[in-house]
Amino acid sequence: MSSKALTIIALLAIIGVSTGAIVAILAQDDVDTYGNTYTITYELNGGIADPNSPSTYVSGTVTDLGCPTNENKDVAFFGWYLDKECTKNLLYIPSKMSGNLTLYALWDDGYEGHGYKLDTYTKRTETIFGNMAYRYESFGTYSQIFLAFESDNKYLYREIRETKLSSGQSNVTSTVKWNTDKDDDDKDEYDQSDEEVVTLDLNGWNVTAKCITLTLKDNSAVSHVEKQYYIYDWLLIMVDSNYSSGNVVVNSIYQIDSILSEDIKNEYSIKVYSGDGIDVTGAGTYNIGSPAELTATGDDFLGWYDEAGDLLSTDKTYKIEKVLSDQSLYAYNSKICDITEDCGNSLTVTAEDVENVTWTLRDSSNNIVNESEGERYSYTFETVGKYTLTY
Protein backbone atom coordinates (compact mmCIF):
# COMPACT_ATOMS: atom_id res chain seq x y z
CA MET A 1 0.00 0.00 0.00
CA SER A 2 1.82 3.09 -1.18
CA SER A 3 0.77 6.55 -0.14
CA LYS A 4 3.13 8.08 -2.67
CA ALA A 5 0.72 7.20 -5.44
CA LEU A 6 -2.07 8.99 -3.65
CA THR A 7 -0.32 12.24 -2.96
CA ILE A 8 -0.09 12.90 -6.68
CA ILE A 9 -3.84 13.20 -6.59
CA ALA A 10 -2.29 16.38 -5.90
CA LEU A 11 -2.55 17.98 -9.28
CA LEU A 12 -6.04 19.15 -8.55
CA ALA A 13 -4.91 22.41 -10.11
CA ILE A 14 -7.73 23.80 -8.19
CA ILE A 15 -8.27 27.37 -9.39
CA GLY A 16 -11.88 27.73 -8.63
CA VAL A 17 -13.96 26.72 -5.65
CA SER A 18 -13.62 25.97 -1.91
CA THR A 19 -14.22 25.95 1.74
CA GLY A 20 -16.61 26.56 4.43
CA ALA A 21 -15.41 26.37 7.97
CA ILE A 22 -15.90 23.38 10.23
CA VAL A 23 -18.26 25.02 12.69
CA ALA A 24 -20.21 23.42 15.52
CA ILE A 25 -23.73 24.76 16.13
CA LEU A 26 -24.41 24.75 19.84
CA ALA A 27 -27.55 24.46 21.89
CA GLN A 28 -27.90 25.66 25.48
CA ASP A 29 -27.66 22.05 26.72
CA ASP A 30 -24.23 21.76 25.12
CA VAL A 31 -22.98 24.82 26.95
CA ASP A 32 -23.98 23.27 30.29
CA THR A 33 -21.40 20.49 29.81
CA TYR A 34 -18.49 22.80 28.95
CA GLY A 35 -15.42 22.17 31.07
CA ASN A 36 -16.33 18.58 31.93
CA THR A 37 -13.70 15.90 31.31
CA TYR A 38 -14.63 12.63 29.56
CA THR A 39 -12.72 9.45 28.72
CA ILE A 40 -11.77 8.11 25.27
CA THR A 41 -11.42 4.37 24.68
CA TYR A 42 -9.84 3.18 21.42
CA GLU A 43 -10.71 -0.11 19.73
CA LEU A 44 -7.65 -0.42 17.48
CA ASN A 45 -8.78 -3.51 15.52
CA GLY A 46 -5.24 -4.78 15.04
CA GLY A 47 -3.55 -1.39 15.00
CA ILE A 48 -0.96 0.17 17.30
CA ALA A 49 -1.99 3.21 19.32
CA ASP A 50 -0.60 6.63 18.49
CA PRO A 51 1.25 7.70 21.66
CA ASN A 52 -0.07 11.23 21.09
CA SER A 53 -3.73 10.16 21.03
CA PRO A 54 -5.49 11.58 24.11
CA SER A 55 -7.17 9.35 26.70
CA THR A 56 -9.52 12.16 27.79
CA TYR A 57 -11.06 15.31 26.37
CA VAL A 58 -12.70 18.41 27.77
CA SER A 59 -16.12 19.40 26.45
CA GLY A 60 -16.00 22.85 24.89
CA THR A 61 -12.61 22.27 23.25
CA VAL A 62 -11.65 20.74 19.90
CA THR A 63 -9.50 17.60 20.30
CA ASP A 64 -7.32 15.88 17.70
CA LEU A 65 -7.41 12.07 17.77
CA GLY A 66 -4.09 11.18 16.17
CA CYS A 67 -3.38 8.36 13.74
CA PRO A 68 -2.58 4.75 14.76
CA THR A 69 -0.11 2.56 12.89
CA ASN A 70 -0.21 -1.08 11.83
CA GLU A 71 2.48 -3.74 11.53
CA ASN A 72 0.65 -5.00 8.45
CA LYS A 73 2.04 -2.71 5.75
CA ASP A 74 -0.61 -3.87 3.28
CA VAL A 75 -3.41 -2.00 5.04
CA ALA A 76 -4.16 1.70 5.43
CA PHE A 77 -6.01 3.62 8.13
CA PHE A 78 -9.39 5.05 7.13
CA GLY A 79 -10.39 6.92 10.23
CA TRP A 80 -12.06 6.74 13.63
CA TYR A 81 -15.72 5.79 13.94
CA LEU A 82 -18.33 6.04 16.66
CA ASP A 83 -19.83 2.62 15.90
CA LYS A 84 -18.52 -0.91 15.36
CA GLU A 85 -19.99 -0.95 11.84
CA CYS A 86 -17.80 2.06 10.99
CA THR A 87 -20.56 4.19 9.49
CA LYS A 88 -20.24 7.33 11.66
CA ASN A 89 -16.86 8.91 11.08
CA LEU A 90 -15.18 11.30 13.50
CA LEU A 91 -12.24 13.34 12.20
CA TYR A 92 -11.76 15.02 15.58
CA ILE A 93 -13.77 15.66 18.71
CA PRO A 94 -15.75 18.90 18.19
CA SER A 95 -16.28 21.36 21.01
CA LYS A 96 -20.00 20.53 21.28
CA MET A 97 -19.41 16.84 22.08
CA SER A 98 -19.85 15.44 25.58
CA GLY A 99 -19.86 12.01 27.22
CA ASN A 100 -17.40 9.13 27.39
CA LEU A 101 -16.43 7.82 23.94
CA THR A 102 -15.44 4.50 22.42
CA LEU A 103 -13.83 4.94 19.00
CA TYR A 104 -13.24 2.20 16.42
CA ALA A 105 -10.33 2.19 13.96
CA LEU A 106 -11.07 1.23 10.35
CA TRP A 107 -8.38 -0.54 8.31
CA ASP A 108 -8.63 -1.69 4.72
CA ASP A 109 -6.27 -3.32 2.24
CA GLY A 110 -7.42 -1.13 -0.64
CA TYR A 111 -8.57 2.43 -1.26
CA GLU A 112 -11.52 1.36 -3.41
CA GLY A 113 -14.72 2.86 -2.06
CA HIS A 114 -12.96 5.40 0.15
CA GLY A 115 -12.82 9.14 -0.42
CA TYR A 116 -13.51 12.56 0.99
CA LYS A 117 -15.60 15.68 0.64
CA LEU A 118 -14.17 19.18 0.89
CA ASP A 119 -15.94 22.50 1.34
CA THR A 120 -14.72 25.06 -1.17
CA TYR A 121 -14.36 28.81 -1.46
CA THR A 122 -12.86 30.80 -4.34
CA LYS A 123 -12.34 34.49 -4.88
CA ARG A 124 -11.39 35.85 -8.29
CA THR A 125 -10.45 39.47 -8.97
CA GLU A 126 -9.45 41.33 -12.11
CA THR A 127 -7.82 44.75 -12.09
CA ILE A 128 -7.39 47.45 -14.71
CA PHE A 129 -4.83 50.22 -14.21
CA GLY A 130 -4.49 49.27 -10.58
CA ASN A 131 -8.22 49.41 -9.82
CA MET A 132 -10.40 46.40 -9.17
CA ALA A 133 -12.71 46.07 -12.16
CA TYR A 134 -14.35 42.68 -11.62
CA ARG A 135 -14.71 40.25 -8.75
CA TYR A 136 -16.68 37.13 -8.01
CA GLU A 137 -16.85 34.62 -5.19
CA SER A 138 -18.00 31.03 -5.32
CA PHE A 139 -18.83 28.44 -2.70
CA GLY A 140 -19.36 24.73 -3.04
CA THR A 141 -17.99 21.25 -2.48
CA TYR A 142 -15.40 18.99 -4.06
CA SER A 143 -15.73 15.20 -3.61
CA GLN A 144 -13.34 12.48 -4.67
CA ILE A 145 -13.70 8.72 -4.23
CA PHE A 146 -11.35 5.97 -5.37
CA LEU A 147 -12.86 3.30 -7.63
CA ALA A 148 -9.97 0.99 -8.58
CA PHE A 149 -6.21 0.50 -8.53
CA GLU A 150 -4.02 -1.19 -11.10
CA SER A 151 -0.64 -0.45 -9.52
CA ASP A 152 1.04 1.89 -7.06
CA ASN A 153 0.83 4.75 -9.52
CA LYS A 154 -2.40 4.18 -11.42
CA TYR A 155 -5.80 4.55 -9.81
CA LEU A 156 -9.31 5.31 -11.02
CA TYR A 157 -11.29 7.97 -9.22
CA ARG A 158 -14.51 9.93 -9.49
CA GLU A 159 -14.65 13.61 -8.69
CA ILE A 160 -17.74 15.76 -8.28
CA ARG A 161 -17.59 19.55 -8.16
CA GLU A 162 -20.55 21.61 -7.01
CA THR A 163 -20.15 25.38 -7.19
CA LYS A 164 -22.41 28.34 -6.65
CA LEU A 165 -21.37 31.83 -7.67
CA SER A 166 -22.21 34.86 -5.60
CA SER A 167 -24.46 35.87 -8.51
CA GLY A 168 -26.61 32.81 -7.84
CA GLN A 169 -25.48 30.70 -10.79
CA SER A 170 -24.66 27.10 -9.92
CA ASN A 171 -22.92 24.21 -11.63
CA VAL A 172 -22.34 20.50 -10.95
CA THR A 173 -19.83 18.34 -12.83
CA SER A 174 -18.98 14.67 -12.39
CA THR A 175 -15.90 13.07 -13.94
CA VAL A 176 -14.38 9.59 -13.77
CA LYS A 177 -10.75 9.21 -14.84
CA TRP A 178 -7.43 7.54 -14.22
CA ASN A 179 -4.82 9.67 -12.51
CA THR A 180 -2.60 9.09 -15.53
CA ASP A 181 -5.11 10.85 -17.79
CA LYS A 182 -3.91 14.39 -18.43
CA ASP A 183 -5.21 17.20 -20.56
CA ASP A 184 -2.92 18.30 -23.38
CA ASP A 185 -2.27 21.61 -21.61
CA ASP A 186 -1.55 19.97 -18.25
CA LYS A 187 1.31 17.59 -18.93
CA ASP A 188 4.05 17.63 -16.30
CA GLU A 189 3.71 21.37 -15.80
CA TYR A 190 4.18 21.35 -12.03
CA ASP A 191 7.17 20.79 -9.77
CA GLN A 192 6.27 18.91 -6.60
CA SER A 193 8.15 19.60 -3.38
CA ASP A 194 9.21 17.00 -0.85
CA GLU A 195 6.78 16.36 1.99
CA GLU A 196 7.09 18.50 5.10
CA VAL A 197 5.29 18.04 8.39
CA VAL A 198 3.31 21.07 9.59
CA THR A 199 0.67 21.90 12.18
CA LEU A 200 -2.61 23.37 10.93
CA ASP A 201 -5.28 25.22 12.86
CA LEU A 202 -8.57 24.46 11.12
CA ASN A 203 -11.09 26.44 13.11
CA GLY A 204 -9.68 25.24 16.41
CA TRP A 205 -8.70 21.76 15.21
CA ASN A 206 -4.92 21.65 15.65
CA VAL A 207 -3.78 18.80 13.45
CA THR A 208 -0.39 17.58 12.26
CA ALA A 209 -0.37 17.10 8.50
CA LYS A 210 1.98 16.36 5.64
CA CYS A 211 2.26 19.20 3.16
CA ILE A 212 3.36 19.13 -0.45
CA THR A 213 3.69 22.20 -2.63
CA LEU A 214 2.96 22.25 -6.36
CA THR A 215 4.55 25.08 -8.31
CA LEU A 216 3.91 25.83 -11.97
CA LYS A 217 7.12 25.38 -13.93
CA ASP A 218 8.84 28.21 -15.77
CA ASN A 219 6.18 30.54 -17.09
CA SER A 220 6.79 34.26 -16.87
CA ALA A 221 3.14 35.12 -17.59
CA VAL A 222 1.44 32.82 -15.08
CA SER A 223 2.06 32.02 -11.43
CA HIS A 224 0.34 29.14 -9.65
CA VAL A 225 1.33 27.74 -6.26
CA GLU A 226 -0.82 25.14 -4.54
CA LYS A 227 -0.27 23.65 -1.08
CA GLN A 228 -1.96 20.36 -0.24
CA TYR A 229 -2.24 18.94 3.27
CA TYR A 230 -2.77 15.24 4.09
CA ILE A 231 -3.38 13.11 7.16
CA TYR A 232 -3.47 9.29 7.36
CA ASP A 233 -1.05 9.46 4.39
CA TRP A 234 -3.99 9.67 1.96
CA LEU A 235 -6.74 11.94 3.30
CA LEU A 236 -6.64 15.42 1.78
CA ILE A 237 -7.85 17.85 4.46
CA MET A 238 -6.91 21.22 2.99
CA VAL A 239 -5.78 22.87 -0.24
CA ASP A 240 -4.54 26.46 -0.51
CA SER A 241 -4.26 27.58 -4.13
CA ASN A 242 -3.01 30.93 -5.43
CA TYR A 243 -3.08 31.70 -9.14
CA SER A 244 -2.29 34.89 -11.03
CA SER A 245 -2.06 35.73 -14.70
CA GLY A 246 -1.85 39.31 -15.89
CA ASN A 247 -4.62 41.24 -14.16
CA VAL A 248 -6.38 38.10 -12.89
CA VAL A 249 -5.88 36.72 -9.38
CA VAL A 250 -7.65 33.59 -8.12
CA ASN A 251 -7.42 32.44 -4.51
CA SER A 252 -9.00 29.11 -3.50
CA ILE A 253 -9.29 27.27 -0.21
CA TYR A 254 -10.51 23.68 0.12
CA GLN A 255 -11.15 22.33 3.62
CA ILE A 256 -12.23 18.88 4.78
CA ASP A 257 -15.91 18.29 5.45
CA SER A 258 -16.11 14.51 5.84
CA ILE A 259 -14.76 11.10 4.89
CA LEU A 260 -16.81 9.27 2.26
CA SER A 261 -17.34 5.57 1.68
CA GLU A 262 -19.46 3.53 -0.71
CA ASP A 263 -19.67 -0.01 -2.04
CA ILE A 264 -17.73 -0.41 -5.27
CA LYS A 265 -18.15 -3.32 -7.68
CA ASN A 266 -14.86 -4.59 -9.07
CA GLU A 267 -16.38 -6.15 -12.17
CA TYR A 268 -19.17 -5.30 -14.59
CA SER A 269 -20.76 -7.32 -17.37
CA ILE A 270 -21.44 -6.28 -20.94
CA LYS A 271 -24.20 -8.28 -22.60
CA VAL A 272 -24.82 -8.07 -26.33
CA TYR A 273 -27.99 -9.13 -28.14
CA SER A 274 -27.37 -9.55 -31.86
CA GLY A 275 -29.70 -9.65 -34.82
CA ASP A 276 -30.06 -12.63 -37.14
CA GLY A 277 -26.84 -13.15 -39.11
CA ILE A 278 -24.81 -10.78 -36.92
CA ASP A 279 -21.97 -12.28 -34.88
CA VAL A 280 -20.41 -10.31 -32.04
CA THR A 281 -17.18 -10.63 -30.07
CA GLY A 282 -16.10 -8.70 -26.97
CA ALA A 283 -19.03 -9.28 -24.63
CA GLY A 284 -18.24 -10.53 -21.15
CA THR A 285 -17.00 -9.41 -17.74
CA TYR A 286 -14.63 -6.46 -17.34
CA ASN A 287 -12.76 -4.94 -14.43
CA ILE A 288 -14.03 -1.50 -13.47
CA GLY A 289 -12.36 1.21 -15.54
CA SER A 290 -11.10 -1.20 -18.20
CA PRO A 291 -11.65 -0.43 -21.88
CA ALA A 292 -13.90 -2.71 -23.93
CA GLU A 293 -14.02 -3.29 -27.67
CA LEU A 294 -16.98 -4.97 -29.34
CA THR A 295 -16.84 -6.16 -32.93
CA ALA A 296 -19.77 -7.16 -35.13
CA THR A 297 -19.57 -9.15 -38.36
CA GLY A 298 -22.28 -9.60 -40.97
CA ASP A 299 -23.15 -7.90 -44.24
CA ASP A 300 -26.49 -6.57 -42.98
CA PHE A 301 -25.17 -4.94 -39.78
CA LEU A 302 -27.27 -1.85 -38.98
CA GLY A 303 -25.59 -0.43 -35.88
CA TRP A 304 -25.07 -0.54 -32.13
CA TYR A 305 -28.01 0.51 -29.95
CA ASP A 306 -28.39 1.01 -26.22
CA GLU A 307 -31.22 -0.24 -24.01
CA ALA A 308 -33.29 2.85 -24.78
CA GLY A 309 -33.10 2.09 -28.50
CA ASP A 310 -30.81 5.02 -29.26
CA LEU A 311 -28.16 4.58 -31.94
CA LEU A 312 -24.62 4.55 -30.53
CA SER A 313 -22.58 3.85 -33.65
CA THR A 314 -22.86 2.44 -37.15
CA ASP A 315 -19.22 1.27 -37.16
CA LYS A 316 -18.80 -2.47 -36.76
CA THR A 317 -16.28 -1.87 -33.99
CA TYR A 318 -17.64 -0.12 -30.91
CA LYS A 319 -15.25 0.99 -28.16
CA ILE A 320 -16.10 1.76 -24.54
CA GLU A 321 -13.37 3.90 -23.01
CA LYS A 322 -14.08 2.88 -19.40
CA VAL A 323 -16.48 0.19 -18.22
CA LEU A 324 -18.25 1.71 -15.20
CA SER A 325 -21.56 -0.17 -15.10
CA ASP A 326 -23.38 -3.28 -16.27
CA GLN A 327 -24.59 -2.72 -19.83
CA SER A 328 -26.78 -4.37 -22.44
CA LEU A 329 -26.13 -3.46 -26.07
CA TYR A 330 -27.87 -4.46 -29.29
CA ALA A 331 -26.23 -5.18 -32.64
CA TYR A 332 -29.10 -5.04 -35.12
CA ASN A 333 -29.52 -6.52 -38.55
CA SER A 334 -30.55 -3.83 -41.06
CA LYS A 335 -33.35 -6.04 -42.39
CA ILE A 336 -34.35 -8.38 -39.57
CA CYS A 337 -34.09 -7.98 -35.81
CA ASP A 338 -33.94 -11.43 -34.18
CA ILE A 339 -33.09 -11.17 -30.50
CA THR A 340 -33.79 -12.75 -27.12
CA GLU A 341 -35.20 -10.47 -24.42
CA ASP A 342 -36.04 -10.89 -20.75
CA CYS A 343 -39.68 -10.30 -19.90
CA GLY A 344 -40.38 -6.79 -18.70
CA ASN A 345 -37.55 -5.35 -20.77
CA SER A 346 -38.35 -2.72 -23.35
CA LEU A 347 -37.15 -2.56 -26.92
CA THR A 348 -37.07 0.58 -29.02
CA VAL A 349 -35.78 0.65 -32.61
CA THR A 350 -35.49 3.49 -35.11
CA ALA A 351 -35.57 2.79 -38.86
CA GLU A 352 -32.87 4.67 -40.77
CA ASP A 353 -33.50 6.54 -44.04
CA VAL A 354 -37.23 5.78 -44.16
CA GLU A 355 -40.18 7.95 -43.21
CA ASN A 356 -42.79 5.35 -42.35
CA VAL A 357 -42.70 1.55 -42.11
CA THR A 358 -44.87 -1.27 -40.80
CA TRP A 359 -43.23 -3.18 -37.95
CA THR A 360 -44.14 -6.80 -37.24
CA LEU A 361 -43.03 -8.61 -34.10
CA ARG A 362 -43.29 -12.42 -34.12
CA ASP A 363 -42.54 -15.01 -31.44
CA SER A 364 -40.52 -18.21 -31.90
CA SER A 365 -43.62 -19.95 -33.30
CA ASN A 366 -43.92 -17.22 -35.95
CA ASN A 367 -47.11 -15.90 -34.36
CA ILE A 368 -47.63 -12.15 -34.66
CA VAL A 369 -47.24 -10.59 -31.22
CA ASN A 370 -47.48 -6.93 -32.18
CA GLU A 371 -47.74 -4.67 -35.21
CA SER A 372 -47.11 -0.95 -35.48
CA GLU A 373 -46.44 1.78 -38.05
CA GLY A 374 -43.98 4.67 -37.92
CA GLU A 375 -40.27 5.48 -37.99
CA ARG A 376 -39.78 4.23 -34.43
CA TYR A 377 -40.93 1.01 -32.81
CA SER A 378 -41.29 0.36 -29.07
CA TYR A 379 -42.48 -2.71 -27.21
CA THR A 380 -42.35 -4.08 -23.66
CA PHE A 381 -41.98 -7.87 -23.53
CA GLU A 382 -44.26 -9.84 -21.24
CA THR A 383 -42.85 -13.32 -21.88
CA VAL A 384 -39.27 -14.55 -22.05
CA GLY A 385 -38.42 -15.94 -25.45
CA LYS A 386 -37.00 -15.38 -28.91
CA TYR A 387 -38.64 -12.76 -31.11
CA THR A 388 -38.22 -11.59 -34.69
CA LEU A 389 -38.85 -7.97 -35.65
CA THR A 390 -39.25 -7.09 -39.32
CA TYR A 391 -40.20 -4.02 -41.32
C-alpha positions in Angstrom: 0.0 0.0 0.0 1.8 3.1 -1.2 0.8 6.6 -0.1 3.1 8.1 -2.7 0.7 7.2 -5.4 -2.1 9.0 -3.7 -0.3 12.2 -3.0 -0.1 12.9 -6.7 -3.8 13.2 -6.6 -2.3 16.4 -5.9 -2.6 18.0 -9.3 -6.0 19.2 -8.6 -4.9 22.4 -10.1 -7.7 23.8 -8.2 -8.3 27.4 -9.4 -11.9 27.7 -8.6 -14.0 26.7 -5.7 -13.6 26.0 -1.9 -14.2 26.0 1.7 -16.6 26.6 4.4 -15.4 26.4 8.0 -15.9 23.4 10.2 -18.3 25.0 12.7 -20.2 23.4 15.5 -23.7 24.8 16.1 -24.4 24.8 19.8 -27.6 24.5 21.9 -27.9 25.7 25.5 -27.7 22.1 26.7 -24.2 21.8 25.1 -23.0 24.8 27.0 -24.0 23.3 30.3 -21.4 20.5 29.8 -18.5 22.8 28.9 -15.4 22.2 31.1 -16.3 18.6 31.9 -13.7 15.9 31.3 -14.6 12.6 29.6 -12.7 9.4 28.7 -11.8 8.1 25.3 -11.4 4.4 24.7 -9.8 3.2 21.4 -10.7 -0.1 19.7 -7.6 -0.4 17.5 -8.8 -3.5 15.5 -5.2 -4.8 15.0 -3.5 -1.4 15.0 -1.0 0.2 17.3 -2.0 3.2 19.3 -0.6 6.6 18.5 1.3 7.7 21.7 -0.1 11.2 21.1 -3.7 10.2 21.0 -5.5 11.6 24.1 -7.2 9.4 26.7 -9.5 12.2 27.8 -11.1 15.3 26.4 -12.7 18.4 27.8 -16.1 19.4 26.4 -16.0 22.8 24.9 -12.6 22.3 23.3 -11.6 20.7 19.9 -9.5 17.6 20.3 -7.3 15.9 17.7 -7.4 12.1 17.8 -4.1 11.2 16.2 -3.4 8.4 13.7 -2.6 4.8 14.8 -0.1 2.6 12.9 -0.2 -1.1 11.8 2.5 -3.7 11.5 0.7 -5.0 8.4 2.0 -2.7 5.8 -0.6 -3.9 3.3 -3.4 -2.0 5.0 -4.2 1.7 5.4 -6.0 3.6 8.1 -9.4 5.0 7.1 -10.4 6.9 10.2 -12.1 6.7 13.6 -15.7 5.8 13.9 -18.3 6.0 16.7 -19.8 2.6 15.9 -18.5 -0.9 15.4 -20.0 -0.9 11.8 -17.8 2.1 11.0 -20.6 4.2 9.5 -20.2 7.3 11.7 -16.9 8.9 11.1 -15.2 11.3 13.5 -12.2 13.3 12.2 -11.8 15.0 15.6 -13.8 15.7 18.7 -15.8 18.9 18.2 -16.3 21.4 21.0 -20.0 20.5 21.3 -19.4 16.8 22.1 -19.8 15.4 25.6 -19.9 12.0 27.2 -17.4 9.1 27.4 -16.4 7.8 23.9 -15.4 4.5 22.4 -13.8 4.9 19.0 -13.2 2.2 16.4 -10.3 2.2 14.0 -11.1 1.2 10.4 -8.4 -0.5 8.3 -8.6 -1.7 4.7 -6.3 -3.3 2.2 -7.4 -1.1 -0.6 -8.6 2.4 -1.3 -11.5 1.4 -3.4 -14.7 2.9 -2.1 -13.0 5.4 0.2 -12.8 9.1 -0.4 -13.5 12.6 1.0 -15.6 15.7 0.6 -14.2 19.2 0.9 -15.9 22.5 1.3 -14.7 25.1 -1.2 -14.4 28.8 -1.5 -12.9 30.8 -4.3 -12.3 34.5 -4.9 -11.4 35.9 -8.3 -10.4 39.5 -9.0 -9.4 41.3 -12.1 -7.8 44.7 -12.1 -7.4 47.4 -14.7 -4.8 50.2 -14.2 -4.5 49.3 -10.6 -8.2 49.4 -9.8 -10.4 46.4 -9.2 -12.7 46.1 -12.2 -14.3 42.7 -11.6 -14.7 40.2 -8.7 -16.7 37.1 -8.0 -16.8 34.6 -5.2 -18.0 31.0 -5.3 -18.8 28.4 -2.7 -19.4 24.7 -3.0 -18.0 21.3 -2.5 -15.4 19.0 -4.1 -15.7 15.2 -3.6 -13.3 12.5 -4.7 -13.7 8.7 -4.2 -11.3 6.0 -5.4 -12.9 3.3 -7.6 -10.0 1.0 -8.6 -6.2 0.5 -8.5 -4.0 -1.2 -11.1 -0.6 -0.4 -9.5 1.0 1.9 -7.1 0.8 4.8 -9.5 -2.4 4.2 -11.4 -5.8 4.5 -9.8 -9.3 5.3 -11.0 -11.3 8.0 -9.2 -14.5 9.9 -9.5 -14.6 13.6 -8.7 -17.7 15.8 -8.3 -17.6 19.6 -8.2 -20.5 21.6 -7.0 -20.2 25.4 -7.2 -22.4 28.3 -6.7 -21.4 31.8 -7.7 -22.2 34.9 -5.6 -24.5 35.9 -8.5 -26.6 32.8 -7.8 -25.5 30.7 -10.8 -24.7 27.1 -9.9 -22.9 24.2 -11.6 -22.3 20.5 -10.9 -19.8 18.3 -12.8 -19.0 14.7 -12.4 -15.9 13.1 -13.9 -14.4 9.6 -13.8 -10.8 9.2 -14.8 -7.4 7.5 -14.2 -4.8 9.7 -12.5 -2.6 9.1 -15.5 -5.1 10.9 -17.8 -3.9 14.4 -18.4 -5.2 17.2 -20.6 -2.9 18.3 -23.4 -2.3 21.6 -21.6 -1.6 20.0 -18.3 1.3 17.6 -18.9 4.1 17.6 -16.3 3.7 21.4 -15.8 4.2 21.4 -12.0 7.2 20.8 -9.8 6.3 18.9 -6.6 8.1 19.6 -3.4 9.2 17.0 -0.9 6.8 16.4 2.0 7.1 18.5 5.1 5.3 18.0 8.4 3.3 21.1 9.6 0.7 21.9 12.2 -2.6 23.4 10.9 -5.3 25.2 12.9 -8.6 24.5 11.1 -11.1 26.4 13.1 -9.7 25.2 16.4 -8.7 21.8 15.2 -4.9 21.6 15.7 -3.8 18.8 13.4 -0.4 17.6 12.3 -0.4 17.1 8.5 2.0 16.4 5.6 2.3 19.2 3.2 3.4 19.1 -0.4 3.7 22.2 -2.6 3.0 22.3 -6.4 4.6 25.1 -8.3 3.9 25.8 -12.0 7.1 25.4 -13.9 8.8 28.2 -15.8 6.2 30.5 -17.1 6.8 34.3 -16.9 3.1 35.1 -17.6 1.4 32.8 -15.1 2.1 32.0 -11.4 0.3 29.1 -9.6 1.3 27.7 -6.3 -0.8 25.1 -4.5 -0.3 23.7 -1.1 -2.0 20.4 -0.2 -2.2 18.9 3.3 -2.8 15.2 4.1 -3.4 13.1 7.2 -3.5 9.3 7.4 -1.0 9.5 4.4 -4.0 9.7 2.0 -6.7 11.9 3.3 -6.6 15.4 1.8 -7.8 17.8 4.5 -6.9 21.2 3.0 -5.8 22.9 -0.2 -4.5 26.5 -0.5 -4.3 27.6 -4.1 -3.0 30.9 -5.4 -3.1 31.7 -9.1 -2.3 34.9 -11.0 -2.1 35.7 -14.7 -1.9 39.3 -15.9 -4.6 41.2 -14.2 -6.4 38.1 -12.9 -5.9 36.7 -9.4 -7.7 33.6 -8.1 -7.4 32.4 -4.5 -9.0 29.1 -3.5 -9.3 27.3 -0.2 -10.5 23.7 0.1 -11.1 22.3 3.6 -12.2 18.9 4.8 -15.9 18.3 5.5 -16.1 14.5 5.8 -14.8 11.1 4.9 -16.8 9.3 2.3 -17.3 5.6 1.7 -19.5 3.5 -0.7 -19.7 0.0 -2.0 -17.7 -0.4 -5.3 -18.2 -3.3 -7.7 -14.9 -4.6 -9.1 -16.4 -6.2 -12.2 -19.2 -5.3 -14.6 -20.8 -7.3 -17.4 -21.4 -6.3 -20.9 -24.2 -8.3 -22.6 -24.8 -8.1 -26.3 -28.0 -9.1 -28.1 -27.4 -9.5 -31.9 -29.7 -9.6 -34.8 -30.1 -12.6 -37.1 -26.8 -13.2 -39.1 -24.8 -10.8 -36.9 -22.0 -12.3 -34.9 -20.4 -10.3 -32.0 -17.2 -10.6 -30.1 -16.1 -8.7 -27.0 -19.0 -9.3 -24.6 -18.2 -10.5 -21.1 -17.0 -9.4 -17.7 -14.6 -6.5 -17.3 -12.8 -4.9 -14.4 -14.0 -1.5 -13.5 -12.4 1.2 -15.5 -11.1 -1.2 -18.2 -11.7 -0.4 -21.9 -13.9 -2.7 -23.9 -14.0 -3.3 -27.7 -17.0 -5.0 -29.3 -16.8 -6.2 -32.9 -19.8 -7.2 -35.1 -19.6 -9.2 -38.4 -22.3 -9.6 -41.0 -23.1 -7.9 -44.2 -26.5 -6.6 -43.0 -25.2 -4.9 -39.8 -27.3 -1.9 -39.0 -25.6 -0.4 -35.9 -25.1 -0.5 -32.1 -28.0 0.5 -30.0 -28.4 1.0 -26.2 -31.2 -0.2 -24.0 -33.3 2.9 -24.8 -33.1 2.1 -28.5 -30.8 5.0 -29.3 -28.2 4.6 -31.9 -24.6 4.5 -30.5 -22.6 3.9 -33.7 -22.9 2.4 -37.2 -19.2 1.3 -37.2 -18.8 -2.5 -36.8 -16.3 -1.9 -34.0 -17.6 -0.1 -30.9 -15.3 1.0 -28.2 -16.1 1.8 -24.5 -13.4 3.9 -23.0 -14.1 2.9 -19.4 -16.5 0.2 -18.2 -18.2 1.7 -15.2 -21.6 -0.2 -15.1 -23.4 -3.3 -16.3 -24.6 -2.7 -19.8 -26.8 -4.4 -22.4 -26.1 -3.5 -26.1 -27.9 -4.5 -29.3 -26.2 -5.2 -32.6 -29.1 -5.0 -35.1 -29.5 -6.5 -38.6 -30.6 -3.8 -41.1 -33.3 -6.0 -42.4 -34.4 -8.4 -39.6 -34.1 -8.0 -35.8 -33.9 -11.4 -34.2 -33.1 -11.2 -30.5 -33.8 -12.7 -27.1 -35.2 -10.5 -24.4 -36.0 -10.9 -20.7 -39.7 -10.3 -19.9 -40.4 -6.8 -18.7 -37.5 -5.4 -20.8 -38.3 -2.7 -23.3 -37.1 -2.6 -26.9 -37.1 0.6 -29.0 -35.8 0.7 -32.6 -35.5 3.5 -35.1 -35.6 2.8 -38.9 -32.9 4.7 -40.8 -33.5 6.5 -44.0 -37.2 5.8 -44.2 -40.2 8.0 -43.2 -42.8 5.3 -42.3 -42.7 1.5 -42.1 -44.9 -1.3 -40.8 -43.2 -3.2 -37.9 -44.1 -6.8 -37.2 -43.0 -8.6 -34.1 -43.3 -12.4 -34.1 -42.5 -15.0 -31.4 -40.5 -18.2 -31.9 -43.6 -20.0 -33.3 -43.9 -17.2 -35.9 -47.1 -15.9 -34.4 -47.6 -12.1 -34.7 -47.2 -10.6 -31.2 -47.5 -6.9 -32.2 -47.7 -4.7 -35.2 -47.1 -1.0 -35.5 -46.4 1.8 -38.0 -44.0 4.7 -37.9 -40.3 5.5 -38.0 -39.8 4.2 -34.4 -40.9 1.0 -32.8 -41.3 0.4 -29.1 -42.5 -2.7 -27.2 -42.4 -4.1 -23.7 -42.0 -7.9 -23.5 -44.3 -9.8 -21.2 -42.9 -13.3 -21.9 -39.3 -14.5 -22.1 -38.4 -15.9 -25.5 -37.0 -15.4 -28.9 -38.6 -12.8 -31.1 -38.2 -11.6 -34.7 -38.9 -8.0 -35.6 -39.2 -7.1 -39.3 -40.2 -4.0 -41.3 
